[in-house]
């Protein structure tokens, strides 16, 4: 019997880090674990990082699990058949919701004889949550993005507040209590996927019965689609070479300069960054991976390249609340600034940028007996 663990949560919440950390923790208990990454675009930066840490990894691209349901099932079957895994952890696109009806219930109904579906877990970034809360406290009209964020919390069996190491302990305690009061049907746990603190509480919560499986989310799909469309997706590949013959460039520093420039642009233009991620792969297979999840914030280095190199290949993934053309221009400007600063010559492919289309799930099942 396979255990399937579905993760959701807004962009930048740390789903991939959570998925990787919990997979490694479960492997230590003797389980054989695989993971599945997911996003609207292709050439996913996160997949490369996960593959550097785990042996069994798949991805579903070009849409969320709800709209790519058969692709998700095929990925699970392939992992089981090829690697003999007994646990699959899968992270949905960060701008997706309504997963109880479109993914969890269909999996239980159609594959329940061979699969146990764990409670649906919504991963939360405390700073992102506080930002949405401040807007509500100021009595501002609820934005479509805030609506999407709230729906992700409403349907959760488990609300997993990640990154507790980034806020003071008293604020963390208050946040956990407030979420428990606001969403009484959910189990609320706090942890840090980066440090590992509290991670066992999360994996323990996956053993409990699902609490929201009989609740039908009352969702306005037009608002949901508007929120998804507000966040432009951008994917670009770049070939990098050192501008100075006989010397290499610092791939980690170059990537950091690109994301720092994009972060400043988003702050100046009041553009919400869902996530911005960048990898630079070197000829020897080593790579750097950095990310940024908040306008004005410094990039986070998830993995540094060990040495300088004369050449490399970069991949940029970004979801930002702006027009695709504006995102293209911002990334181009940030790359040029990084090239000038680190003496690099970059040659880019044409950016693949778009707004996601209207979500059209393959299945949308009501609770049993409804």
Secondary structure by P-SEA (a helix, b strand, c coil): cbbbbbbbbccccaaaaaaaaaaaaaaaaccbbbbbbbccccccaaaaaaaacccbbbbbcccccccaaaaaaaaaaaaaaaccccbbbbbccccccccccccaaaaaaccccccccccbbbbbcaaaaaaaaaaaaacccccaaaaaaaaaaaacccccccccccccaaaaaaaaaaaaaacccbbbbbbbcccccaaaaaaaaaacccccccccccccaaaaaaaaaabbbbbbbbbbbbccccccccaaaaaaaaaaaaaaaaaaacccccbbbbbbbcccccbbbbbbccccccccccbbbccccccbbbbbbbbccccaaaaaaaaaaaaaaaaaaabbbbbbcccccccccccccccccccccc
